[in-house]
Amino acid sequence: MTTNQPNQQALLIMTDELIATLREAQHEIQSLRRRNEILAAKVEVMDSFVQVMHTRPAEHAPDIVFEIEKHIEKHIAKLEDAKKPQTA
């Protein structure tokens, strides 16, 4: 029975070491999963920024701007004419 005892003791020590190693691995996996969640959120934010950065700016047609300017100019001229005293 004495030869069995050292084997059992060695087996218990190995089991304890295995449990410790498995717990370390479990904690490392949990830590990495949390980091991945954080990084995934950061990537999502960066993707949003990239989409905003690559959005084409509003383009204006120079012809339309010119037409609006001329339209405003006509209205100003009409208002100024209406303000002038009429002479008979």
Distance bins in CASP14 RR format, pairs under 12 A and 6 or more apart:
PFRMAT RR
TARGET T0000
AUTHOR 0000-0000-0000
RMODE 2
METHOD distances of the structure
MODEL  1
1 7 0 0 0 0 0 1 0 0 0 0 0
1 8 0 0 0 0 0 1 0 0 0 0 0
2 8 0 0 0 0 0 1 0 0 0 0 0
2 9 0 0 0 0 0 1 0 0 0 0 0
3 9 0 0 0 0 0 1 0 0 0 0 0
3 10 0 0 0 0 0 1 0 0 0 0 0
4 10 0 0 0 0 0 1 0 0 0 0 0
4 11 0 0 0 0 0 1 0 0 0 0 0
5 11 0 0 0 0 0 1 0 0 0 0 0
5 12 0 0 0 0 0 1 0 0 0 0 0
6 12 0 0 0 0 0 1 0 0 0 0 0
6 13 0 0 0 0 0 1 0 0 0 0 0
7 13 0 0 0 0 0 1 0 0 0 0 0
7 14 0 0 0 0 0 1 0 0 0 0 0
8 14 0 0 0 0 0 1 0 0 0 0 0
8 15 0 0 0 0 0 1 0 0 0 0 0
9 15 0 0 0 0 0 1 0 0 0 0 0
9 16 0 0 0 0 0 1 0 0 0 0 0
10 16 0 0 0 0 0 1 0 0 0 0 0
10 17 0 0 0 0 0 1 0 0 0 0 0
11 17 0 0 0 0 0 1 0 0 0 0 0
11 18 0 0 0 0 0 1 0 0 0 0 0
12 18 0 0 0 0 0 1 0 0 0 0 0
12 19 0 0 0 0 0 1 0 0 0 0 0
13 19 0 0 0 0 0 1 0 0 0 0 0
13 20 0 0 0 0 0 1 0 0 0 0 0
14 20 0 0 0 0 0 1 0 0 0 0 0
14 21 0 0 0 0 0 1 0 0 0 0 0
15 21 0 0 0 0 0 1 0 0 0 0 0
15 22 0 0 0 0 0 1 0 0 0 0 0
16 22 0 0 0 0 0 1 0 0 0 0 0
16 23 0 0 0 0 0 1 0 0 0 0 0
17 23 0 0 0 0 0 1 0 0 0 0 0
17 24 0 0 0 0 0 1 0 0 0 0 0
18 24 0 0 0 0 0 1 0 0 0 0 0
18 25 0 0 0 0 0 1 0 0 0 0 0
19 25 0 0 0 0 0 1 0 0 0 0 0
19 26 0 0 0 0 0 1 0 0 0 0 0
20 26 0 0 0 0 0 1 0 0 0 0 0
20 27 0 0 0 0 0 1 0 0 0 0 0
21 27 0 0 0 0 0 1 0 0 0 0 0
21 28 0 0 0 0 0 1 0 0 0 0 0
22 28 0 0 0 0 0 1 0 0 0 0 0
22 29 0 0 0 0 0 1 0 0 0 0 0
23 29 0 0 0 0 0 1 0 0 0 0 0
23 30 0 0 0 0 0 1 0 0 0 0 0
24 30 0 0 0 0 0 1 0 0 0 0 0
24 31 0 0 0 0 0 1 0 0 0 0 0
25 31 0 0 0 0 0 1 0 0 0 0 0
25 32 0 0 0 0 0 1 0 0 0 0 0
26 32 0 0 0 0 0 1 0 0 0 0 0
26 33 0 0 0 0 0 1 0 0 0 0 0
27 33 0 0 0 0 0 1 0 0 0 0 0
27 34 0 0 0 0 0 1 0 0 0 0 0
28 34 0 0 0 0 0 1 0 0 0 0 0
28 35 0 0 0 0 0 1 0 0 0 0 0
29 35 0 0 0 0 0 1 0 0 0 0 0
29 36 0 0 0 0 0 1 0 0 0 0 0
30 36 0 0 0 0 0 1 0 0 0 0 0
30 37 0 0 0 0 0 1 0 0 0 0 0
31 37 0 0 0 0 0 1 0 0 0 0 0
31 38 0 0 0 0 0 1 0 0 0 0 0
32 38 0 0 0 0 0 1 0 0 0 0 0
32 39 0 0 0 0 0 1 0 0 0 0 0
33 39 0 0 0 0 0 1 0 0 0 0 0
33 40 0 0 0 0 0 1 0 0 0 0 0
34 40 0 0 0 0 0 1 0 0 0 0 0
34 41 0 0 0 0 0 1 0 0 0 0 0
35 41 0 0 0 0 0 1 0 0 0 0 0
35 42 0 0 0 0 0 1 0 0 0 0 0
36 42 0 0 0 0 0 1 0 0 0 0 0
36 43 0 0 0 0 0 1 0 0 0 0 0
37 43 0 0 0 0 0 1 0 0 0 0 0
37 44 0 0 0 0 0 1 0 0 0 0 0
38 44 0 0 0 0 0 1 0 0 0 0 0
38 45 0 0 0 0 0 1 0 0 0 0 0
39 45 0 0 0 0 0 1 0 0 0 0 0
39 46 0 0 0 0 0 1 0 0 0 0 0
40 46 0 0 0 0 0 1 0 0 0 0 0
40 47 0 0 0 0 0 1 0 0 0 0 0
41 47 0 0 0 0 0 1 0 0 0 0 0
41 48 0 0 0 0 0 1 0 0 0 0 0
42 48 0 0 0 0 0 1 0 0 0 0 0
42 49 0 0 0 0 0 1 0 0 0 0 0
43 49 0 0 0 0 0 1 0 0 0 0 0
43 50 0 0 0 0 0 1 0 0 0 0 0
44 50 0 0 0 0 0 1 0 0 0 0 0
44 51 0 0 0 0 0 1 0 0 0 0 0
45 51 0 0 0 0 0 1 0 0 0 0 0
45 52 0 0 0 0 0 1 0 0 0 0 0
46 52 0 0 0 0 0 1 0 0 0 0 0
46 53 0 0 0 0 0 1 0 0 0 0 0
47 53 0 0 0 0 0 1 0 0 0 0 0
47 54 0 0 0 0 0 1 0 0 0 0 0
48 54 0 0 0 0 0 1 0 0 0 0 0
48 55 0 0 0 0 0 1 0 0 0 0 0
49 55 0 0 0 0 0 1 0 0 0 0 0
59 65 0 0 0 0 0 1 0 0 0 0 0
60 66 0 0 0 0 0 1 0 0 0 0 0
60 67 0 0 0 0 0 1 0 0 0 0 0
60 68 0 0 0 0 1 0 0 0 0 0 0
61 67 0 0 0 0 1 0 0 0 0 0 0
61 68 0 0 0 0 0 1 0 0 0 0 0
62 68 0 0 0 0 0 1 0 0 0 0 0
62 69 0 0 0 0 0 1 0 0 0 0 0
63 69 0 0 0 0 0 1 0 0 0 0 0
63 70 0 0 0 0 0 1 0 0 0 0 0
64 70 0 0 0 0 0 1 0 0 0 0 0
64 71 0 0 0 0 0 1 0 0 0 0 0
65 71 0 0 0 0 0 1 0 0 0 0 0
65 72 0 0 0 0 0 1 0 0 0 0 0
66 72 0 0 0 0 0 1 0 0 0 0 0
66 73 0 0 0 0 0 1 0 0 0 0 0
67 73 0 0 0 0 0 1 0 0 0 0 0
67 74 0 0 0 0 0 1 0 0 0 0 0
68 74 0 0 0 0 0 1 0 0 0 0 0
68 75 0 0 0 0 0 1 0 0 0 0 0
69 75 0 0 0 0 0 1 0 0 0 0 0
69 76 0 0 0 0 0 1 0 0 0 0 0
70 76 0 0 0 0 0 1 0 0 0 0 0
70 77 0 0 0 0 0 1 0 0 0 0 0
71 77 0 0 0 0 0 1 0 0 0 0 0
71 78 0 0 0 0 0 1 0 0 0 0 0
72 78 0 0 0 0 0 1 0 0 0 0 0
72 79 0 0 0 0 0 1 0 0 0 0 0
73 79 0 0 0 0 0 1 0 0 0 0 0
73 80 0 0 0 0 0 1 0 0 0 0 0
74 80 0 0 0 0 0 1 0 0 0 0 0
74 81 0 0 0 0 0 1 0 0 0 0 0
75 81 0 0 0 0 0 1 0 0 0 0 0
75 82 0 0 0 0 0 1 0 0 0 0 0
76 82 0 0 0 0 0 1 0 0 0 0 0
76 83 0 0 0 0 0 1 0 0 0 0 0
77 83 0 0 0 0 0 1 0 0 0 0 0
77 84 0 0 0 0 0 1 0 0 0 0 0
78 84 0 0 0 0 0 1 0 0 0 0 0
END
